[in-house]
Amino acid sequence: MQHADPCKIICGVDEAGRGPLAGPVYAACVILDKNYHIAGLNDSKKLSALKRSMLATTIKQYAKAWAVASASVDEIDRMNILQASLLAMKRAVEGLSCVPDQVLVLVDGKQCPDVPYPVQAIVRGDSLIPEISAASILAKTERDIEMLRLHSDYPHYGFDRHKGYPTSKHLAALQQYGPSEIHRKSFAPVSSLIFNH
């Protein structure tokens, strides 16, 4: 694996919500303060919801800079989930209040968003790079908050429990009620039902 230039200031970027059948995809970017160590940073999927929430509060309080952005269901359906994820990442980086001159953007995965800074993709970066771990936590917690909000609008799908992921209960609700406005019409389990309701 390539190692980041130690002279550069790392901006970690990650997304949340590529796999769900409903709701937007979120991305976040974080520049950590080298003088403040945040214990417990890890891939957000390896943390409990409570731990993620606590860490998100700490990250927002002590990071040098952070931003969260999203791409809508319409954008996902129009351009595909990969391109929508990269767009959300680009928006997150552009949303930073300040970008240091010596910044290096490190992205989890294999694809890089189109940003006007040096950028590098790192497979499993959310487990290896603290800045990417922090970004994965913010993206996941902010998306979960949005899915809880959407649950109040569409309570019969159970978004408060599965956050839009294709669980058996979600698929059963889709069969019973058909897709909602926030379901991703381009995803196979949803598109196959559109003409049946």
Residue frames as qw, qx, qy, qz and C-alpha x, y, z in Angstrom:
[[0.000, 0.886, 0.463, 0.000, 0.00, 0.00, 0.00],
 [0.342, 0.546, -0.051, 0.763, 1.17, 3.52, -0.76],
 [0.405, -0.565, -0.488, 0.529, 1.75, 5.62, 2.30],
 [0.099, 0.951, 0.251, 0.153, 0.67, 9.22, 2.49],
 [0.432, 0.502, -0.228, 0.714, 3.27, 11.98, 2.44],
 [0.479, -0.513, -0.544, 0.460, 3.85, 12.85, 6.14],
 [0.183, -0.125, -0.024, 0.975, 4.30, 16.51, 5.16],
 [0.252, -0.335, -0.519, -0.745, 0.76, 16.65, 3.82],
 [0.386, -0.004, 0.524, -0.759, -2.36, 17.41, 5.83],
 [0.022, -0.155, -0.962, -0.225, -4.73, 14.48, 5.45],
 [0.544, 0.074, 0.106, -0.829, -8.37, 14.97, 4.55],
 [0.178, 0.041, 0.983, 0.013, -10.20, 11.65, 4.91],
 [0.538, 0.142, -0.174, -0.813, -13.30, 10.97, 2.79],
 [0.072, 0.081, 0.994, 0.017, -15.85, 8.15, 2.93],
 [0.478, -0.151, -0.325, -0.802, -19.45, 7.47, 2.01],
 [0.255, 0.086, 0.876, -0.399, -22.40, 5.67, 3.60],
 [0.564, 0.436, 0.429, -0.555, -25.45, 4.20, 1.97],
 [0.236, 0.375, -0.679, -0.586, -24.39, 2.63, -1.31],
 [0.063, -0.029, -0.994, -0.085, -26.22, -0.63, -0.58],
 [0.306, 0.355, 0.644, -0.604, -29.70, 0.47, 0.60],
 [0.223, 0.460, 0.761, 0.401, -32.78, 0.35, -1.61],
 [0.071, -0.885, -0.407, -0.215, -34.02, 3.72, -0.35],
 [0.380, -0.877, -0.039, 0.292, -32.80, 7.14, 0.69],
 [0.342, 0.893, -0.288, 0.045, -29.86, 9.32, -0.33],
 [0.858, 0.023, -0.221, 0.463, -26.20, 8.37, -0.24],
 [0.290, -0.955, 0.061, 0.018, -24.08, 10.41, 2.18],
 [0.756, 0.278, -0.232, 0.545, -20.41, 11.32, 2.28],
 [0.397, -0.914, 0.003, 0.082, -18.21, 13.12, 4.76],
 [0.658, 0.456, -0.293, 0.523, -14.69, 14.47, 4.91],
 [0.608, -0.788, -0.060, 0.073, -12.60, 15.16, 7.99],
 [0.468, 0.575, -0.421, 0.522, -9.29, 16.86, 8.76],
 [0.734, -0.560, -0.348, 0.162, -8.24, 15.79, 12.25],
 [0.131, -0.915, 0.304, -0.230, -6.27, 17.91, 14.70],
 [0.718, 0.288, -0.571, 0.276, -2.88, 16.23, 15.13],
 [0.045, 0.372, -0.587, 0.718, -2.75, 17.62, 18.67],
 [0.619, -0.124, 0.412, -0.658, -5.99, 15.94, 19.74],
 [0.158, 0.118, -0.963, -0.185, -6.14, 12.14, 19.57],
 [0.722, -0.083, 0.048, -0.686, -9.64, 10.71, 19.27],
 [0.210, -0.224, 0.947, -0.095, -9.63, 7.19, 20.71],
 [0.532, 0.271, 0.750, -0.286, -11.77, 4.47, 19.19],
 [0.476, 0.574, -0.240, -0.622, -11.88, 5.59, 15.55],
 [0.405, -0.050, 0.893, 0.188, -12.69, 2.66, 13.27],
 [0.163, -0.176, -0.723, -0.648, -14.73, 1.66, 10.24],
 [0.459, -0.149, 0.201, -0.853, -18.25, 2.82, 11.17],
 [0.798, -0.044, -0.451, -0.398, -19.67, -0.63, 10.34],
 [0.620, 0.027, -0.707, 0.338, -17.59, -2.13, 13.16],
 [0.016, 0.084, -0.492, 0.866, -19.03, 0.24, 15.79],
 [0.011, -0.564, -0.804, 0.186, -22.34, 0.19, 17.63],
 [0.061, 0.777, 0.387, 0.493, -24.84, 2.97, 16.92],
 [0.468, -0.867, -0.135, 0.106, -24.21, 4.43, 20.40],
 [0.651, -0.380, 0.230, 0.615, -20.43, 4.41, 19.93],
 [0.405, 0.419, 0.432, 0.689, -20.77, 5.99, 16.48],
 [0.125, -0.887, -0.333, -0.295, -22.98, 8.73, 17.87],
 [0.565, -0.767, 0.011, 0.304, -20.56, 9.51, 20.69],
 [0.617, -0.144, 0.349, 0.691, -17.59, 9.57, 18.33],
 [0.277, 0.650, 0.444, 0.551, -19.45, 11.77, 15.84],
 [0.275, -0.944, -0.176, -0.043, -19.98, 14.37, 18.56],
 [0.625, -0.584, 0.221, 0.469, -16.27, 14.25, 19.47],
 [0.568, 0.210, 0.452, 0.655, -15.18, 14.47, 15.82],
 [0.116, 0.823, 0.366, 0.419, -17.36, 17.53, 15.19],
 [0.419, -0.902, -0.052, 0.086, -16.01, 19.18, 18.33],
 [0.562, -0.647, 0.358, 0.370, -12.30, 18.50, 17.91],
 [0.712, 0.325, 0.410, 0.468, -11.59, 18.04, 14.19],
 [0.230, -0.316, 0.163, 0.906, -9.82, 20.90, 12.44],
 [0.430, 0.256, -0.234, -0.834, -12.48, 20.78, 9.72],
 [0.282, 0.173, 0.943, 0.018, -15.33, 18.52, 8.64],
 [0.459, 0.235, -0.151, -0.844, -18.24, 18.53, 6.22],
 [0.423, 0.203, 0.881, -0.067, -21.10, 16.21, 5.28],
 [0.396, 0.330, -0.296, -0.804, -22.97, 16.11, 1.96],
 [0.605, 0.185, 0.759, -0.155, -25.32, 13.82, 0.06],
 [0.186, 0.110, -0.636, -0.741, -26.64, 12.86, -3.35],
 [0.622, 0.078, 0.278, -0.728, -30.37, 12.41, -3.76],
 [0.659, 0.170, 0.730, -0.067, -32.37, 9.36, -4.82],
 [0.603, 0.765, 0.131, -0.184, -33.07, 11.10, -8.15],
 [0.149, 0.811, -0.549, -0.135, -29.34, 11.59, -8.70],
 [0.474, -0.275, 0.836, -0.009, -28.66, 7.95, -7.79],
 [0.692, 0.418, 0.581, -0.101, -31.25, 6.77, -10.31],
 [0.470, 0.863, -0.046, -0.181, -30.04, 9.18, -12.98],
 [0.273, 0.795, -0.541, 0.012, -26.28, 8.60, -12.80],
 [0.841, -0.020, -0.532, 0.097, -25.91, 5.25, -10.90],
 [0.681, -0.721, -0.121, 0.042, -24.89, 4.70, -7.29],
 [0.747, -0.120, 0.020, 0.654, -21.12, 4.82, -7.86],
 [0.278, 0.457, 0.164, 0.829, -21.24, 8.19, -9.62],
 [0.395, -0.785, -0.228, -0.419, -23.71, 9.54, -7.05],
 [0.782, -0.527, -0.129, 0.306, -21.38, 8.42, -4.23],
 [0.595, 0.068, 0.084, 0.796, -18.46, 10.20, -5.89],
 [0.009, -0.664, -0.244, -0.707, -20.63, 13.31, -6.31],
 [0.601, -0.764, -0.209, -0.110, -21.52, 13.27, -2.60],
 [0.764, -0.304, -0.029, 0.568, -17.80, 12.96, -1.78],
 [0.376, 0.374, 0.180, 0.829, -16.98, 15.89, -4.07],
 [0.274, -0.768, -0.249, -0.522, -19.70, 17.98, -2.38],
 [0.730, -0.633, -0.179, 0.187, -18.36, 17.08, 1.07],
 [0.653, -0.090, 0.046, 0.750, -14.82, 18.19, 0.17],
 [0.147, 0.503, 0.251, 0.814, -16.15, 21.38, -1.42],
 [0.453, -0.766, -0.341, -0.304, -18.15, 21.98, 1.76],
 [0.678, -0.294, -0.306, 0.601, -15.08, 22.35, 3.96],
 [0.102, -0.972, -0.162, 0.140, -14.85, 25.81, 5.48],
 [0.012, 0.869, -0.465, -0.169, -11.10, 25.89, 4.93],
 [0.972, 0.187, 0.013, 0.142, -8.72, 23.69, 2.94],
 [0.475, -0.715, 0.334, 0.390, -5.01, 23.82, 3.86],
 [0.376, 0.744, -0.442, -0.331, -2.46, 24.38, 1.07],
 [0.086, 0.439, -0.893, -0.043, -0.71, 21.08, 1.75],
 [0.751, -0.002, 0.425, -0.505, -3.84, 18.93, 1.79],
 [0.185, 0.184, -0.912, -0.317, -3.94, 15.34, 0.51],
 [0.738, -0.036, 0.099, -0.666, -7.41, 13.85, 0.07],
 [0.020, 0.179, -0.984, -0.005, -7.53, 10.15, 0.99],
 [0.696, 0.006, -0.118, -0.708, -10.65, 8.25, -0.06],
 [0.579, -0.131, 0.781, -0.192, -11.89, 4.86, 1.09],
 [0.802, 0.425, 0.379, -0.180, -12.17, 2.33, -1.74],
 [0.654, 0.040, 0.513, 0.554, -10.89, 2.24, -5.30],
 [0.289, 0.694, 0.426, 0.504, -12.47, 5.33, -6.91],
 [0.305, -0.277, -0.211, 0.887, -11.61, 8.99, -6.44],
 [0.201, 0.854, 0.444, -0.180, -14.00, 11.94, -6.63],
 [0.478, 0.561, 0.168, 0.654, -13.21, 14.83, -8.96],
 [0.367, -0.890, -0.160, 0.220, -11.71, 17.37, -6.55],
 [0.424, 0.842, -0.178, 0.282, -9.11, 20.10, -7.19],
 [0.398, -0.739, 0.525, -0.142, -6.60, 18.61, -4.74],
 [0.281, 0.357, -0.890, -0.036, -4.17, 15.67, -4.77],
 [0.800, -0.155, 0.209, -0.540, -6.34, 12.61, -4.14],
 [0.229, 0.320, -0.919, -0.026, -5.60, 8.94, -3.50],
 [0.838, -0.217, -0.180, -0.468, -7.92, 5.94, -3.07],
 [0.003, -0.401, 0.865, -0.303, -7.07, 3.43, -0.32],
 [0.697, -0.195, -0.620, -0.303, -8.78, 0.05, -0.10],
 [0.669, -0.486, -0.526, 0.199, -10.00, -0.57, 3.46],
 [0.241, 0.437, -0.203, 0.842, -8.98, 2.98, 4.28],
 [0.522, -0.618, -0.087, -0.581, -11.83, 3.24, 6.78],
 [0.896, -0.419, -0.126, 0.083, -9.97, 0.71, 8.95],
 [0.786, 0.074, -0.059, 0.611, -6.45, 2.00, 8.25],
 [0.250, 0.338, -0.005, 0.907, -6.57, 5.81, 8.16],
 [0.103, -0.432, -0.643, 0.624, -8.02, 7.67, 11.19],
 [0.191, 0.301, -0.071, -0.932, -9.26, 10.56, 9.02],
 [0.419, -0.035, -0.697, -0.581, -11.18, 8.16, 6.77],
 [0.289, -0.320, -0.869, 0.244, -12.55, 6.32, 9.83],
 [0.025, 0.394, 0.386, -0.834, -13.80, 9.66, 11.17],
 [0.328, 0.188, -0.362, -0.852, -15.39, 10.47, 7.81],
 [0.377, -0.154, -0.871, -0.274, -17.10, 7.06, 7.69],
 [0.169, -0.389, -0.750, 0.508, -18.56, 7.69, 11.16],
 [0.165, 0.380, 0.129, -0.901, -19.95, 11.13, 10.24],
 [0.359, 0.097, -0.606, -0.703, -21.39, 9.89, 6.94],
 [0.348, -0.235, -0.907, -0.041, -23.08, 6.92, 8.63],
 [0.095, -0.423, -0.646, 0.629, -24.50, 8.85, 11.59],
 [0.224, 0.333, -0.047, -0.915, -25.83, 11.69, 9.42],
 [0.393, -0.003, -0.720, -0.571, -27.45, 9.26, 6.99],
 [0.267, -0.311, -0.890, 0.199, -29.05, 7.35, 9.86],
 [0.058, 0.403, 0.394, -0.824, -30.52, 10.61, 11.18],
 [0.344, 0.229, -0.362, -0.836, -31.97, 11.33, 7.74],
 [0.386, -0.108, -0.869, -0.289, -33.46, 7.83, 7.50],
 [0.123, -0.384, -0.764, 0.504, -35.11, 8.29, 10.91],
 [0.214, 0.376, 0.076, -0.898, -36.59, 11.53, 9.62],
 [0.408, 0.134, -0.625, -0.652, -37.84, 9.77, 6.49],
 [0.180, -0.195, -0.955, 0.134, -39.32, 7.01, 8.66],
 [0.159, 0.413, 0.520, -0.731, -41.79, 9.54, 10.06],
 [0.425, 0.394, -0.243, -0.778, -42.97, 10.21, 6.49],
 [0.709, 0.197, -0.581, -0.347, -43.03, 6.54, 5.42],
 [0.469, -0.476, 0.621, -0.409, -43.52, 4.59, 8.67],
 [0.936, 0.045, 0.205, -0.281, -44.75, 1.30, 7.16],
 [0.749, 0.525, -0.392, 0.099, -41.38, 0.47, 5.56],
 [0.850, -0.487, -0.053, 0.193, -39.45, 0.32, 8.86],
 [0.511, 0.693, -0.218, 0.460, -36.65, 2.70, 7.92],
 [0.386, -0.791, 0.329, -0.342, -36.02, 3.33, 11.63],
 [0.870, -0.319, 0.375, 0.009, -34.77, -0.26, 11.92],
 [0.835, 0.126, 0.378, 0.379, -33.02, -1.13, 8.65],
 [0.131, -0.696, 0.193, 0.680, -32.22, 2.40, 7.32],
 [0.576, 0.636, -0.189, -0.478, -33.26, 1.32, 3.83],
 [0.027, -0.417, 0.890, 0.181, -31.07, -1.76, 3.54],
 [0.667, 0.051, -0.517, -0.534, -32.65, -4.84, 1.88],
 [0.242, -0.159, 0.864, -0.411, -33.64, -6.81, 4.98],
 [0.045, -0.292, -0.935, -0.195, -36.37, -9.44, 4.78],
 [0.031, 0.661, 0.593, -0.458, -38.82, -7.08, 6.54],
 [0.092, 0.562, -0.183, -0.802, -38.01, -4.26, 4.14],
 [0.099, 0.092, -0.809, -0.572, -38.48, -6.52, 1.12],
 [0.014, -0.456, -0.886, 0.079, -41.78, -7.76, 2.56],
 [0.073, 0.685, 0.321, -0.650, -42.96, -4.17, 3.05],
 [0.086, 0.392, -0.495, -0.771, -41.95, -3.37, -0.54],
 [0.058, -0.177, -0.928, -0.324, -44.02, -6.32, -1.76],
 [0.026, -0.596, -0.748, 0.289, -47.00, -5.19, 0.31],
 [0.035, 0.815, 0.251, -0.521, -46.96, -1.42, -0.29],
 [0.623, 0.673, 0.186, 0.352, -44.90, -1.01, -3.43],
 [0.556, 0.064, -0.112, 0.821, -42.02, 1.47, -3.77],
 [0.127, -0.865, -0.311, 0.372, -42.23, 4.94, -2.21],
 [0.345, 0.933, -0.041, 0.092, -40.90, 8.21, -3.60],
 [0.189, -0.831, 0.523, -0.019, -37.61, 7.69, -1.78],
 [0.865, -0.082, 0.479, 0.127, -36.95, 4.19, -3.09],
 [0.079, -0.563, 0.589, 0.574, -34.18, 3.85, -5.66],
 [0.797, 0.424, 0.147, -0.404, -36.03, 2.90, -8.83],
 [0.526, 0.636, -0.552, -0.122, -32.81, 1.79, -10.56],
 [0.202, -0.380, 0.873, -0.231, -32.12, -0.92, -7.96],
 [0.334, 0.003, -0.867, -0.369, -33.31, -4.36, -9.09],
 [0.098, -0.343, -0.883, 0.307, -35.51, -5.31, -6.07],
 [0.185, 0.525, 0.304, -0.773, -37.35, -1.98, -6.48],
 [0.285, 0.345, -0.471, -0.760, -37.55, -1.79, -10.28],
 [0.167, -0.081, -0.957, -0.222, -39.03, -5.29, -10.45],
 [0.003, -0.496, -0.775, 0.392, -41.96, -4.13, -8.29],
 [0.091, 0.303, -0.020, -0.948, -42.71, -0.81, -9.98],
 [0.375, 0.032, -0.581, -0.722, -44.90, -2.33, -12.67],
 [0.355, -0.277, -0.893, 0.009, -46.76, -4.54, -10.21],
 [0.149, -0.540, -0.586, 0.586, -48.22, -1.68, -8.18]]
